[in-house]
Amino acid sequence: MNGGYAPIRRGLLDHLIDRRIHRDEYHLYVCMIMRADHRTGIWRGSAGIASSLFDVPLRTARDCFEKLEEKGYIKRFMKPGSKSAYPILINKYECSEGVVKGKRLNAETTISLSEVQYEEVDLSCSDGSGDNVSHGSSHGVSLGAALQEHRTEKEEKTIVGTQNQVPTSGSENPTSSAPPKNGENTKLKLIHDQIRNVIWPVYLESCGKNGKMYTLTDKRMGKAVSRFRECMKKAREPKIENATSLMLGVIEAASKSKFHNGENEQREKYLEWERHLFPSQEKTEWWIMRWNSLSPS
C-alpha cells in the first residue's frame, strides 16, 4: 500500500544502537513497516518476496524473519511448506486510516487473524519508543469488532436517511428500491490495489525492470486484472490474498527460469509482463504449474 503514512517510533533507533536489533533485521523491519497496509498494520509477504523487494539474500531474509518474530517485532501467520505470501503483523504499528485509525496493532495478544487486536495509544506515558504502551484489555479492540461497529454506524445513517426521504410521485414505496450495487466496484479497486502496490513492485524487482522506463500501462493492467480474476476462481478463501500469491508465483517462476532469463539460443530475455507472463489464462496456468514444482522459499 502506498497511501497514508507510516509513523516510525523514535525509540526504534535506540534498539539498533543498543544492539537489540541487528542492522539487517532493522532494514527489513522498516521496509515492512513502509509496505504494510496503513489501515491494518499487516503486510502480506514472505522471505522470498522480501529478498526480491528489499535486495537482501534469501537466507538473510529467512533468518531476520525468525529473529524479528522471536523478539516480538512481528508475528507471522504462515502455512508450513507453503510458497505463498502470508500475513505478517507489524507489532505496535499505528494505523493512519480505516476503522482502527489512531490505534496500534497488538501482535502479542493476537492469536487469530479473525480477531486481530488493536489498542489505544497512551500518549501520556509514551516516550516515543512504543515500549510502554498499555496492553490492558480496557484499551483493546479487535478489528472484527471495529468493523462491526463501523457497519452498524453506516446502517443507522442509512436508516435515518431513508426515513427522511420524501415520497416521489408514482412511487408507492420509495424505500423499497434496491441501493446501487457497488460491490463489483469495490472488488475491482481491491484488485487494482493488489496489482499496483504488491504484484507490480515484485515484478519490477524480480525481473530487473526499471520502474521509470517500464510502466504499468492500461494494457498491462488490463491483462493483470483478467488473470487476477481467473486466479480468484481457483483460489480458496481469502480469495484476494491467495490470488495475489498465485500471481506472485508466476513472477517467481519466471524470474528463476534460466531460459527466460537469457540462457537460450537467441540470448534474449522473455520476461515481458503482457507477452510472456500474463498474456493468457493458459500461459498463466502453465507458469503456476512451473511455480508449484519449485522448492518452498
Secondary structure by P-SEA (a helix, b strand, c coil): cccbbbbbbcaaaaaaaaccccaaaaaaaaaaaaaccccccbbbbcaaaaaaaacccaaaaaaaaaaaaaacccccccccccccbbbbbbccccccccccccbbbcccccccccbbbbbcccccccccccccccccccccccaaaaaaaaaaaaaaaaaaaaaacccccccccccccccccaaaaaaaaaaaaaaaccaaaaaaaaaccccccccccaaaaaaaaaaaaaaaaacccaaaaaaaaaaaaaaaaaaaccccccccccccccccccccccccaaaaaaaaaaaaacccc
